[in-house]
Amino acid sequence: MPSNLQKLANQPLQGRTPVGYNRKFLDDYRSNAAFYLPESTSFFELAKTDGFERPNVVKCSKGEGYVLDFLLWSVGKRYMSLAIVFFYCFFSFSFSDIYVFGDSHSGMFSYLPSAKIHHIGPITMHRIGRDGLEILDWKRFGVNSKDVVLCVFGEIDVRCHIQKISQKSQLPSEDIIKNLVSLYLRTILQNKLKCPPMKIIVCGAMFPVDETATNNNPDFPFIGTLKERILLTRLLNSELELQCTNHRIDFFDIPKFFDRGDGALNVCYSDNTVHVGENWRHVISEWFLEKFDTSSVIPDQGI
């Protein structure tokens, strides 16, 4: 391999130029109906290699052929990251929509093919637990037994809710968090009982951001020091994971890739506020698809 290619291949992920996805390009695909390449395209020509033995060509069904179409096209265009995402989605989520319910952080899953993002608003876990099905009723959005539901709340609670409630009630933050998570999951379980999807996934709270390195929103101010909010985020995510395990709900933790090293969000990967930047959302999608495979999941019948 030429030395310049070796240098590119050995670069850490954060040093590479991000590759975006054409969402419409993916959404327009229809299994056994659409082609990503013209029907006249010769697979032998695509599979040719210079100076090496031609790989075996295996006869495949029409649907598998379309996957091969796309994978060959993707590799040829050097969009390997996109090919991996599509491959996972085709085989794991081919019969599912992924309904994402959350605050503004729900947008970080926008690169998931078949994802339906429902930004409920600047809503806290506290409000989801307090108002129940009045604020979060996924049956109204058309969720069915073949779908995946992903809930993305919590960052606002850490930023401006937990500390304030703890100070006002004179209760330790740990007690506030346990009750917060319990009520939040109660609403999710009420939804599950009313409209059971194939899979439920709860996302952990995003790493807190250093307010001195970002734009502040006066409507949702930073309460407490960065160190305190880092601790609260860890406590909240640990409690979420624990209670999710107890209720047989999957938990998705934000990849450590976005941690600057002390538990805070690395602003290099942010949108200069509290979110993952547009150019780095593909990392979230790839991590998510590597962790979850819904192809063999049967919905739970009980709580």
N, C-alpha and C positions, 0 to 999 in steps of 0.2 A: 504494500500500500504506500503511495507517495507520502512524503513527510507532512505536506500541508493538509492532507486528508486525515492523517493520524492526529494532528494537532486539533482539528475540528472535532473529530470523534471523541477525543479525550477531554474536551471541555466540560466543566460541570454544567448542570442544567441552567443555572442562573446566568451563565456566560454565553448561552446560545441565543440566536435571534428567534423570538417567538414566531410560531406559524399559526395564523388564524384559520378559522374554518368558515366556509360558505354555508351558512345555516340552511338557506333555501335549497342548495344543492343536495343536502342530506334529506331534508324533509320531503322533497319531491320524489324520493325513491319509493317505489311500490314493488313488494316482493312478487316475483314471477310475472311482472308486467312491464317493468322499466329496464332500460339498458343505460349503463354509464358509458359504454362505448358503442359505436355503430355496429350493427349485426354483421356487417361485412368485414369487420376487423379480424385479421388473422392472428390467432393465438400463437402460432408457430413463429411469426415475425416478432411478436412481443416477447416471446420466451427465448429468443436467440441470445447467445452469449458470444463474445469475441474470443476465439482461441480455446474455448472449453466445450466439453460435450454438452449437447442440448439436453435439458432436463426432460424426464418422461412427461408425456401429456396424458392425463387420466380422463377418461370419458366421465362426464358428470351430468347431473340433472340440470334442468333449465334454471331453477332457483340457485343452485350451487354455482352454476356458470356465471350468474350475475355477480355473485360474491367474488369469484375469480376475476371477472372483468374489472371490478372496482379495485381489488387488491393489486392486480398487475398495473392498473393505471396509476394507483397511488404510489407504488414503489418507483414506477417510471418517472413520476413527477417529483419524487423525493419527499412526498408527504407521508412519511412512514408513521408519524404520530397520528395523523388523521386515519390512516389505514387501521391502526391498532384500535382506536376508538370505535370505528365502524364495525370491525370484526367482533368486538365484545358485544356491541349493541345488537348486531344481527342475530347472534346465537343466544344471548342472555335475555334480551329485552324485545325479541322480534314480535311478540304478541302483547306487549305491555306499553302503556304510556306511563311516564314518570311524572306524577303530579307533585310539584314543589310548592309548598305553602310556607310563607315566611315574611319577615321584614325585608328591608332592602338588601340584606345579604343573600336572599334567595337568588339574586341575579348571578351569583358566582357559579351557578349550575346551568347557566344558559347555553353552554356548549354541549350539554348532554343531548344527543339525538333522541327524539321522541319526548323530550321534557316539555311539560306545560307549566310555565312559571306563573304562580298566582301571588303577586305582591299584596299581602293583606293590608299593608300600611306600616307606619312606625309603631308596631304593636309589640308589647312585652310578653314574656312568658307569664308574668303575673296576670295580665289581662286575659290571656288564653285560659288560664286556670280559673280565674274569677267568673268570666262570662260564659264559659263552656261553649255549647253548640250555637249560641247566639252569635259568636264571633268567628268560630271555626267549625263549619259543618261541610265536610268534603263531599257528602252525597249531593249537595246542590250543584257541585261542579262536574258531576257525571262520573265520579270514581266508581269502578266496578271490580269484580273479583279477579280480573286479569291484570290489574294495574298495580303500580308501586307508588306509595305515598312517602314523601320526604318532608319533614318539618324542620324549619330553620329559624329558630328564635333564640334569644338569650343575650346577645351582645349589648342591647340597650339596657337590659336589667343590670348587667355588670357596670355599665357606664354611669347610670344615673338613678338606679332604683334600690339595689340591695343595701348599699351603704346608708342611704337616707332612711330606709325602713328600720335598719338595725339601730341607728342612732336615736330615732324617734321612739322605738319600742323598748330600747335598752336590752334587746336580746342579741346574743352572739350571731355573727353572720352565718355560721354553720347551721343554726336552727332555722334561720330565715330561708336558706338555700334548700334544706330538706323539705320544708313545707311548700316552697315555690315549685320544686320539681314534682312533688307528689300531686299537687293540684293541676299542674301542666299535663302530666301523664294521665291524670284522671279524664281530662277532656279528650285526649288522644284515644284512650280506651273506650270512651263513650262513642266516639266516631267509629271505632273498630267494631263495636257491638252492633251499631246501626247499619254500617256499610263496610263489611270486611274486605279489604284489598288483598292482593296476593302477598304483599310485603309492606311492612312499615319500617321506616328508617328515621331516626332522630339525629339531627346534626348537632354537634357540640358548638359552643359559643366561639366566635372568632377571637383570635389573640387581640388583647387591648392595644390601643395605639398611644404613642407618646404625644400628648396634646401639644407639646412645644414644636413638633415637627409636622403638624397637620393643620387643616382649616377647622376651626371650632364651629359647631352649630349651637347657637344660644338656646334653641328650643330643647336641645338634649345635651345639657352641659356635662363635662367631666366632673364627677364627684369622687373625691379621694385622690391619693397620689397614684402614680403609675404602678409603683410597687404593690400597693394595696389592691389595685384592680387586676394585676397579674395573679395575685394570690386568690382573689375571688373567682377569676376565670377557671383556675385549676380546681378549686373546690366545687364549683358549679358543674364542670365537665366530669369530674370524678363521681359526683352524686348522680348525674344524668346517666352515666354508663352503668353504675350500680343498679339503679332502679329500672333502667331499660332491660338489663339482664334478668332481673327478677320477674319482669312482665313479658319476657320472651320478645322483646322489641330490639331490632338491630340499632347499633350506635355507630355513627360516623364521626371520628375525631378529625379536626382540621389538620392537614399534613404539617409535620414539623418543618417542612421546607420553608414555610412562611414565617417561622419563628426567627427573630434576629439573634437569638442566643440566650436571652434572659426571660423569655415568655411573652415578649411584646411583638406586635406585627412589624415585620421589616418593611419600612416605607418604600423601599426599592420595588416592592411587589404590590404596592397599594395604588389607589386612585387619588392619593393625596388627601383622603379623608380616612374613613375607618374600614373601607372595603378592599377586597382583592382587586387589583387593576385589571382592566379588560384584556391586556396582553398575557395575563397569567392565569386566566380562568380555565384554560385547557388543562392545566396541571391538576386542578380540582377534579375535572371530569375523568382524567386518566386514573387518578388515585381511586376515585369512586368506583369506576368500572372494574378495576383490578381487585377491589375488595369484595364487591357484591356480585353474585350470580343468582338471578331469580328464575332460571330456566327450570329448576326442579323443585321449586317451593310450592307447598300446598298451604292455603290460608288456614290459620288457626281457627278453631271453632269456639274456643272459650277465651276467657280473660285470665 
